[in-house]
Amino acid sequence: MSDYLAERFLLDTIEMRAAYCDALIAAAEENPDIIDVESDVQYSMGTRKFKERFPDRTINCGIMEAHAVGFCGGLSSMGYIPFYHAFGTFATRRAFDQVFLSLAYQNMNVKIVGGDAGVTATANGGTHMPFEDMGLMRLVPGMTVIEPADSVMYKTAIRDMANTYGNYYIRSCRRKTIKIYREDAKFQIGKANVLTQGTDVAIIACGIMVYQALLAREILAEKGVSARVIDMHTIKPLDKGCVIKAAEECGAVVTAENHNIIGGLGETVCAALSENHPVPSERVGVEDKFGQVGTQEYLMEIYGLTAKDIARKALLAVSRKNKV
Amino acid sequence: MNGYSLKKDAAEIRKLTIRAMASAGYGHIGGSMSVCDALAALYGGVMHVDPSDPDMPDRDRLVLSKGHCGPALYAALAYKGYFPAEELATLNANGTLLPSHCDRLKTRGVDISTGSLGQGLSLASGVAYGCRMRGYASKVFCIVGDGELQEGQNWEAIQFIAHHRLDNLILIVDNNKRQLDGYTEEICAQQNLADKFMSFGLKVFLCCGHDPEAIFRTLEQAKEAGAPSAVILDTEKGKGCVFAEIPGFNHYMVIDKTMAEAACREIDRRLSDE
């Protein structure tokens, strides 16, 4: 069916944070300039193994995100490649001006890795639940913004980020996710993956919402609606060609993200549509709300991030096709 | 090192700065003037740099965290030979390589971009840490203003610098006791800066900030301190530019060529009185 998809969608055998750490160690084995910079969440984010392997290449700044980002900028100016690893909220929101001016403005080469994306922050609640991190990072000129759907893609993205000069933001969750991809699937940053073909509506998703999109496709199939599912793992720069082709061929688009619908995937896709090929479109995501404590399932339900929500909005978009 | 020669260097850097600002018609004159003597000492022999090879890997590095005083740094760089002094007249002109605030992507000899106050010291700590990992003997100097030390990020950086014993990093405070809106003491007093630095774990040196020879000696001592250090320079905002040596607002002034030439003549007159 696909060059990408695993035969069955099962819970992964490794946690996303372990995938990150393994990928970073692999990159660091090849490139002596890779440095792990932390601000006191090494246990939570799972990079202890990196520290054991490369004790001299792990720098834990303590609880000071603004300084840590600036420090990364200085290291980068010396030719090092810092991977700065923190909760998504604090890596972006707390250190925004430092990311903007100490990194991006001066063309540094720093990779920011934000953990606990959106509702996956669960019990840490509203203070630690980033629904705005991708939006903030999209506003930084030249910043590449990525959200991988599973561990296979996460590892590839870390390798490619390490090998490409520039500032990157990648957000992910720490626990196990549903494995979407075959181990040998190939990805390219900035190039969307069309996971399933479809003719009536395109569902464009990122991160944990890719699996929900695949489930929504089955719900829609029962109703006789054919959905194309696209993994838009790179939110910026957006693969506009893929978005436009989907709009031309399906005539309706739904986006799905574990993020505020303001500033994230939905907004960037809708901008591309309205400038190039306007079609009925709907956005699934958090509708301008703060986070709160709860299980991931509960939070996905109350913020409207389930396959059911995607299917409902897909039908709505399809129903609007002839009214435009 | 020659005391008169450094004083002359400082006078030339001041004149180049004032004339560049007159070309633009305005500038951050107060803080630029207060830092000229430190720049004269740094580029007059304290820093191991080569203007013909600005990317020399094991060079010393300067982060001018009070980035709005870029014009004084540009004057020092031009005087040192990084680029022709004529280029200073393009300060803030459309398409210039010499913008108000330091930009490492534009200006030859600028190591780090600055302008959002409080960020330079963290960047400098990364540079110093990187120099140490690379095995370079390089020193990293970071100039902050006393008003700028109100930004909390500086104190994050100082904790980090002390903890990691970055003895190749020298923090220089241009303690001109004024910030944009007035006297630091009246806006949000710094209390005792030396005590604060010492309690954070830095070795502290105090020095007159308008005696380039004394600054030179003090920075040489700080380089050999064997610990991260802070050099607090006692300075006056606007020092050396006669129309800016006023108790009122001198953070940013409109400057025309007549004012500039009169100020330059006064600089020469004072130097000849030395």
Interface residues (C-beta under 8 A of the other chain):
Chain A: D56 I59 C61 G62 M64 A66 H67 A68 V69 G70 F71 C72 G73 G74 L75 S76 S77 M78 G79 Y80 P82 D97 Q98 L101 S102 Y105 Q106 N107
Chain B: D103 R104 L105 D111 I112 S113 G115 S116 Q119 L121 S122 L123 A124 S125 G126 V127 A128 Y129 G130 C131 M133 R134 G152 Q153 E156 A157 Q159 F160 H163
